[in-house]
Amino acid sequence: MFTRFCPFPTLLAGFVAVLVGYASSAAIIWQAAAAAGANASQIAGWMTALGLAMGFSTLALTLWKKAPILTAWSTPGAALMVGGLQGATLNEAVGIFIFANALIVLCGVTGLFARLMKLIPHSLAAAMLAGILLRFGLQAFSSLQNHLVLCGSMLVAWLLCKAFAPRYAVVAALVVGSLAAWLGGEVQRNTLSFALVAPEFISPHFSPALLLSVGVPFFLVTMASQNAPGFATLQASGYHIPASPLIVFTGGLALLFAPFGVYSVCIAAITAAICQSPDAHPQAAQRWRAAAAAGVFYLLAGLFGGSITALMASLPTAWIEMLAGLALLGTLSGSLYQALQQANERDAAMVTFLVTASGLTLAGVGSAFWGLILGGASYAVLSQVRRA
C-alpha cells in the first residue's frame, strides 16, 4: 500500500533532498548561532525548531497545492549572520529575525514579489537554475580526484542502473556508496549520538542599529538569493504556483516561531530540484509525493536536531557530493535544454547561466540574483535591438 503511494525512488528523492539540505548548510547555521552567543543546547534547539518548521511547511504547502514545494532555511542569510551577529545577543538576533520576516510577509501581502517574478522569461529562470546546479555536478566528478574507489563505485552503480532501471539509479549509487564508505572505514562511527532537545523561547530585543545593518540586508539576501531562485525553480520545472500566498505563509511561519530559532522559512531551490526531477517520479503530477516524503524526513530530522550535525559529520563529504551531483544531473540537463531552446533568447540565457555559476557576490547578494539581473538586462537590450 505505502509503496503504491510513494515508490522507493520517490521516497529516496525526498530523503536525498533533506540530506543535501542539512549537509550543505547545517554547519553554517551553527556558526551563526554561535556568533550570537548561543550555547550548544540552544543551538541544538534551533536545529530542532528549524527541522520541525521545514517539515510542517513542506507538508502543508505540498498537500495544499499538490505540487513538489519544498521549503528551506536561508543559507545566504545564515552566512550573512555569521559576521553580522558578532557581538550581538541572542535576544537581539531574535529581534532581527522578527523584523526581517515581517518585511517578507509585507512583500507577499502587497504582491510586489509576485509581480517581479512574472517579469522573468522562462529561459532565464531555467538558465539560473542550471547555473545554481552546475557546481553540484562539478563537485561530484571532482570528488573522484581524492576518493576514486568510493565515488567511482557510486558512479559505476549509477551508470549501470541508469541503463537498465533508470528510476533506481540514485538508489543504487546510495547503496553501493554507503557500503563502500562503511567497508573503507570512512564513516566516523564514534561521532554518532541521538538525543531529543526541546527548543528554548528567547524574548526579542530590537536594536535599531542592528535592524538596519543586519535585518535589512538579511531580508534582501533572503528574497533575492533564496525565494527568487526557489520560485524560478518551480517555474523551470513546469509548476506555476502563485507566489504571494507562499511568501505570506512561509514568512508568517518564520515570524511566529522566530523566538525559538526559526530565523527563516523560504521556498527551496536546490533541494526542491531533486524532488521535481523525472528521477523522483516519471509523472510530473505525482512528484509532490517526493516533496511530501521530504517533509516527513524533515520532521524526523527535527526531532533529533541535537544529533543531526553529528550525523552529517560522520558521512564522507565526497559521498554527499557525489550523491547530490548524480541526483541533480537530470534536472541540470533539462534546465540547460530549456534555457537554450529559443534561439533568440540564448545569449541572454547564457549570461544568466554563467553569472549564476560564477559564484559572484556583490553587496552581500549572491550570484543567482545577479544572474537574473544581468541576464534580464541582456534580454531587454537584445530584444529591443532585434525589434528595431
C-alpha positions as CSV (number, residue, x, y, z in Angstrom):
1,M,0.0,0.0,0.0
2,F,2.7,2.5,1.0
3,T,4.9,1.7,-1.9
4,R,2.0,2.4,-4.2
5,F,1.5,5.8,-2.7
6,C,5.2,6.6,-2.5
7,P,7.5,4.3,-4.6
8,F,11.0,3.8,-3.3
9,P,12.7,6.2,-5.8
10,T,10.2,8.9,-4.9
11,L,10.9,8.2,-1.2
12,L,14.6,8.3,-1.8
13,A,14.3,11.7,-3.7
14,G,12.7,13.1,-0.5
15,F,15.5,11.7,1.7
16,V,18.3,12.9,-0.6
17,A,16.7,16.4,-0.7
18,V,16.8,16.6,3.1
19,L,20.2,15.1,3.3
20,V,21.6,17.6,0.9
21,G,19.9,20.5,2.7
22,Y,21.4,19.6,6.1
23,A,24.8,18.6,4.7
24,S,25.2,21.8,2.8
25,S,24.3,24.3,5.5
26,A,23.9,22.9,9.0
27,A,27.4,23.9,9.9
28,I,26.7,27.5,8.8
29,I,23.7,27.7,11.0
30,W,25.7,26.5,14.0
31,Q,28.3,29.2,13.3
32,A,25.6,31.9,13.0
33,A,24.0,30.9,16.3
34,A,27.4,30.7,18.0
35,A,28.2,34.2,16.7
36,A,25.2,35.5,18.8
37,G,26.5,33.7,21.9
38,A,24.2,30.6,21.8
39,N,25.4,27.6,23.8
40,A,25.4,24.0,22.5
41,S,22.0,23.2,23.9
42,Q,20.4,26.4,22.4
43,I,22.0,25.7,19.0
44,A,20.6,22.1,19.2
45,G,17.2,23.7,20.0
46,W,17.5,25.9,16.9
47,M,18.1,22.9,14.7
48,T,15.1,21.1,16.2
49,A,12.8,24.1,15.6
50,L,14.1,24.6,12.1
51,G,13.6,20.9,11.2
52,L,10.1,20.9,12.5
53,A,9.3,24.2,10.7
54,M,10.6,22.9,7.4
55,G,8.8,19.6,7.8
56,F,5.4,21.3,8.6
57,S,5.7,23.9,5.9
58,T,6.8,21.5,3.2
59,L,4.0,19.1,4.0
60,A,1.4,21.9,4.3
61,L,2.3,23.6,1.0
62,T,2.8,20.4,-0.9
63,L,-0.5,18.9,0.1
64,W,-2.3,22.2,-0.4
65,K,-1.0,22.8,-3.9
66,K,-0.4,19.2,-4.9
67,A,3.0,20.3,-6.2
68,P,6.6,19.5,-5.1
69,I,7.1,22.6,-3.0
70,L,10.0,22.2,-0.6
71,T,10.9,24.9,2.0
72,A,14.4,25.6,3.3
73,W,16.1,28.0,5.7
74,S,18.0,30.8,4.1
75,T,21.6,29.6,3.8
76,P,22.8,33.0,2.4
77,G,21.0,34.6,5.3
78,A,22.8,32.4,7.8
79,A,26.2,33.1,6.1
80,L,25.4,36.9,6.5
81,M,24.6,36.4,10.2
82,V,27.9,34.7,10.9
83,G,29.6,38.1,10.6
84,G,26.6,40.3,11.3
85,L,25.8,38.9,14.7
86,Q,29.3,39.2,16.1
87,G,28.9,40.9,19.4
88,A,25.1,40.8,19.4
89,T,23.0,39.0,22.0
90,L,20.5,36.1,21.3
91,N,17.7,38.5,22.1
92,E,18.9,41.0,19.5
93,A,19.3,38.2,17.0
94,V,15.6,37.2,17.5
95,G,14.6,40.8,17.1
96,I,16.4,40.8,13.7
97,F,14.6,37.6,12.7
98,I,11.2,39.0,13.5
99,F,11.9,42.3,11.7
100,A,13.2,40.7,8.6
101,N,10.3,38.2,8.4
102,A,7.8,40.9,8.9
103,L,9.3,42.6,5.8
104,I,9.0,39.3,3.9
105,V,5.3,39.0,4.9
106,L,4.7,42.6,3.8
107,C,6.3,41.8,0.5
108,G,3.9,38.9,0.0
109,V,0.8,40.8,1.1
110,T,1.4,43.7,-1.3
111,G,2.1,41.3,-4.2
112,L,5.3,43.0,-5.1
113,F,7.3,39.8,-5.2
114,A,4.7,38.1,-7.5
115,R,4.8,41.0,-9.9
116,L,8.5,40.8,-10.2
117,M,8.6,37.1,-10.7
118,K,6.1,37.4,-13.7
119,L,8.7,39.5,-15.5
120,I,11.3,36.7,-15.6
121,P,11.3,34.8,-19.0
122,H,11.2,31.0,-18.7
123,S,14.5,30.6,-20.5
124,L,16.2,32.9,-17.9
125,A,14.6,31.0,-15.0
126,A,15.9,27.7,-16.5
127,A,19.3,29.2,-17.1
128,M,19.6,30.4,-13.5
129,L,18.6,27.0,-12.2
130,A,21.2,25.4,-14.3
131,G,23.8,27.8,-13.0
132,I,22.9,27.1,-9.4
133,L,23.1,23.3,-10.0
134,L,26.3,23.3,-12.1
135,R,28.6,23.4,-9.0
136,F,26.9,20.3,-7.7
137,G,27.7,18.4,-10.9
138,L,31.3,19.7,-10.9
139,Q,31.8,18.7,-7.3
140,A,30.5,15.2,-7.9
141,F,33.1,14.5,-10.5
142,S,36.0,16.4,-8.9
143,S,35.5,14.2,-5.8
144,L,36.9,11.3,-7.9
145,Q,40.3,13.0,-7.6
146,N,40.8,12.0,-3.9
147,H,38.1,9.4,-3.4
148,L,38.3,7.3,-6.6
149,V,37.1,4.0,-5.0
150,L,34.2,5.5,-3.1
151,C,32.9,7.9,-5.8
152,G,33.9,5.7,-8.7
153,S,31.9,2.8,-7.3
154,M,28.9,5.1,-6.9
155,L,29.3,6.4,-10.5
156,V,29.5,2.9,-12.0
157,A,26.5,1.7,-10.0
158,W,24.5,4.8,-11.1
159,L,25.5,4.3,-14.8
160,L,24.7,0.6,-14.9
161,C,21.3,1.1,-13.2
162,K,20.6,4.1,-15.4
163,A,20.9,1.9,-18.5
164,F,18.6,-0.9,-17.3
165,A,16.5,0.5,-14.4
166,P,16.8,4.3,-14.6
167,R,14.4,5.0,-11.7
168,Y,16.6,3.2,-9.3
169,A,19.9,4.7,-10.4
170,V,20.3,7.0,-7.5
171,V,19.2,4.2,-5.1
172,A,22.0,2.1,-6.5
173,A,24.5,4.8,-6.0
174,L,23.4,5.4,-2.4
175,V,23.5,1.7,-1.5
176,V,26.9,1.0,-3.2
177,G,28.4,4.2,-1.9
178,S,27.2,3.5,1.7
179,L,28.7,0.1,1.5
180,A,32.0,1.3,0.1
181,A,32.2,4.1,2.8
182,W,31.5,1.7,5.6
183,L,33.9,-1.0,4.5
184,G,36.5,1.6,3.7
185,G,36.3,3.0,7.3
186,E,35.2,6.4,6.0
187,V,32.2,6.6,8.3
188,Q,33.1,8.2,11.7
189,R,31.0,5.9,13.9
190,N,32.2,7.4,17.2
191,T,30.6,10.7,16.4
192,L,27.1,9.3,16.1
193,S,24.7,10.0,19.0
194,F,21.0,10.6,19.3
195,A,19.1,12.8,21.7
196,L,15.9,14.8,21.9
197,V,16.3,18.6,22.6
198,A,13.4,21.0,23.1
199,P,13.6,24.5,21.6
200,E,14.0,27.3,24.0
201,F,11.9,30.5,23.9
202,I,14.1,33.6,23.6
203,S,12.4,37.0,24.1
204,P,13.3,39.5,21.3
205,H,15.1,42.8,21.8
206,F,15.0,45.3,18.9
207,S,18.2,47.3,18.3
208,P,17.6,49.9,15.6
209,A,21.2,49.8,14.6
210,L,21.2,46.1,14.1
211,L,17.8,46.1,12.4
212,L,19.3,48.4,9.8
213,S,22.7,46.9,9.5
214,V,21.8,43.2,9.6
215,G,18.0,43.0,9.4
216,V,17.5,44.8,6.1
217,P,20.4,43.0,4.3
218,F,19.1,39.7,5.7
219,F,15.7,40.5,4.2
220,L,17.1,41.4,0.8
221,V,19.5,38.5,0.7
222,T,16.8,36.0,1.6
223,M,14.4,37.3,-1.0
224,A,17.0,37.7,-3.8
225,S,19.1,34.6,-3.1
226,Q,16.6,32.1,-1.7
227,N,13.0,32.9,-2.6
228,A,13.6,34.2,-6.1
229,P,15.6,31.1,-7.1
230,G,13.0,28.9,-5.4
231,F,10.1,30.2,-7.5
232,A,12.3,30.3,-10.6
233,T,13.0,26.6,-10.0
234,L,9.3,25.8,-9.7
235,Q,8.6,27.7,-13.0
236,A,11.5,26.0,-14.7
237,S,10.1,22.6,-13.7
238,G,6.7,23.4,-15.0
239,Y,4.9,24.3,-11.8
240,H,3.3,27.7,-12.0
241,I,2.2,28.5,-8.4
242,P,1.1,32.0,-7.3
243,A,3.9,33.5,-5.3
244,S,2.2,35.8,-2.8
245,P,0.3,33.1,-0.8
246,L,3.5,31.1,-0.4
247,I,5.6,34.1,0.6
248,V,3.0,35.1,3.2
249,F,2.7,31.5,4.6
250,T,6.5,30.9,4.9
251,G,7.3,34.4,6.1
252,G,4.4,34.3,8.6
253,L,5.6,30.9,9.9
254,A,9.1,32.2,10.5
255,L,7.7,35.3,12.1
256,L,5.7,33.3,14.5
257,F,8.4,30.9,15.6
258,A,11.4,33.2,15.4
259,P,11.8,33.3,19.2
260,F,12.6,29.5,19.0
261,G,15.4,29.9,16.5
262,V,13.4,29.7,13.2
263,Y,15.2,32.5,11.6
264,S,13.7,32.0,8.1
265,V,11.4,29.7,6.1
266,C,11.9,30.1,2.4
267,I,11.0,28.3,-0.9
268,A,13.8,25.9,-1.6
269,A,15.6,25.8,-5.0
270,I,18.4,23.2,-5.0
271,T,16.8,20.6,-2.8
272,A,13.4,21.2,-4.5
273,A,15.0,20.4,-7.8
274,I,15.7,16.9,-6.6
275,C,12.0,16.3,-5.9
276,Q,11.0,18.0,-9.1
277,S,13.1,15.8,-11.4
278,P,11.9,12.8,-13.5
279,D,14.0,10.6,-11.3
280,A,11.6,11.4,-8.4
281,H,8.6,10.2,-10.4
282,P,8.1,9.8,-14.2
283,Q,4.8,11.8,-14.0
284,A,5.2,15.5,-13.1
285,A,1.7,15.5,-11.5
286,Q,2.9,12.9,-9.0
287,R,6.2,14.4,-7.9
288,W,4.5,16.1,-5.0
289,R,4.8,12.8,-3.3
290,A,8.6,13.1,-3.2
291,A,8.2,16.6,-1.5
292,A,5.8,15.1,1.0
293,A,8.3,12.4,1.8
294,A,10.9,15.2,2.3
295,G,8.5,16.9,4.7
296,V,8.3,13.7,6.8
297,F,12.1,13.3,6.8
298,Y,12.4,17.0,7.9
299,L,10.2,16.3,10.8
300,L,12.2,13.2,11.8
301,A,15.4,15.3,11.5
302,G,13.9,18.0,13.6
303,L,13.1,15.6,16.4
304,F,16.8,14.8,16.6
305,G,18.0,18.3,16.0
306,G,20.8,17.9,18.5
307,S,22.2,15.0,16.7
308,I,21.8,15.9,13.0
309,T,25.1,17.8,12.7
310,A,26.9,14.8,14.2
311,L,25.3,12.5,11.7
312,M,26.3,14.8,8.8
313,A,29.9,15.0,10.2
314,S,30.1,11.2,10.3
315,L,29.5,10.9,6.5
316,P,32.3,11.4,4.0
317,T,31.9,14.8,2.2
318,A,32.7,13.1,-1.1
319,W,29.8,10.6,-0.6
320,I,27.4,13.5,-0.1
321,E,28.8,15.5,-3.1
322,M,28.6,12.5,-5.5
323,L,25.1,11.6,-4.4
324,A,23.9,15.2,-4.7
325,G,25.5,15.6,-8.1
326,L,24.0,12.4,-9.5
327,A,20.6,13.2,-8.1
328,L,20.6,16.6,-9.8
329,L,22.1,15.5,-13.1
330,G,18.7,15.1,-14.8
331,T,17.4,18.5,-13.6
332,L,20.6,20.2,-14.7
333,S,20.5,18.8,-18.2
334,G,16.8,19.6,-18.5
335,S,17.3,23.1,-17.4
336,L,20.1,23.7,-19.9
337,Y,17.9,22.3,-22.7
338,Q,15.0,24.7,-21.8
339,A,17.4,27.6,-21.4
340,L,18.8,27.2,-24.9
341,Q,15.7,26.1,-26.7
342,Q,14.7,29.6,-28.1
343,A,17.4,30.8,-30.5
344,N,16.6,34.5,-29.9
345,E,17.0,34.1,-26.1
346,R,20.1,32.0,-26.0
347,D,22.6,34.9,-25.5
348,A,20.7,36.3,-22.5
349,A,20.2,32.8,-21.1
350,M,24.0,32.1,-21.3
351,V,24.7,35.4,-19.5
352,T,22.3,34.3,-16.8
353,F,23.8,30.8,-16.6
354,L,27.4,32.0,-16.5
355,V,26.9,34.8,-13.9
356,T,24.9,32.4,-11.7
357,A,27.5,29.7,-12.0
358,S,30.4,32.1,-11.3
359,G,29.6,32.5,-7.6
360,L,29.7,36.3,-7.9
361,T,28.7,38.1,-4.7
362,L,28.1,41.9,-4.8
363,A,26.8,44.0,-1.9
364,G,26.3,40.7,0.1
365,V,23.9,39.3,-2.5
366,G,24.6,36.0,-4.2
367,S,25.2,35.2,-7.9
368,A,21.6,33.8,-8.5
369,F,20.2,37.3,-8.1
370,W,22.9,39.0,-10.2
371,G,22.4,36.3,-12.9
372,L,18.8,37.2,-13.2
373,I,19.6,41.0,-13.2
374,L,22.3,40.8,-15.9
375,G,20.5,38.2,-17.9
376,G,17.3,40.2,-17.7
377,A,19.2,43.3,-18.8
378,S,20.7,41.4,-21.7
379,Y,17.3,40.0,-22.7
380,A,15.8,43.5,-22.7
381,V,18.6,45.1,-24.7
382,L,18.8,42.3,-27.3
383,S,15.0,42.1,-27.7
384,Q,14.8,45.8,-28.2
385,V,17.6,45.8,-30.8
386,R,16.1,42.9,-32.7
387,R,12.7,44.5,-32.9
388,A,14.2,47.8,-34.2
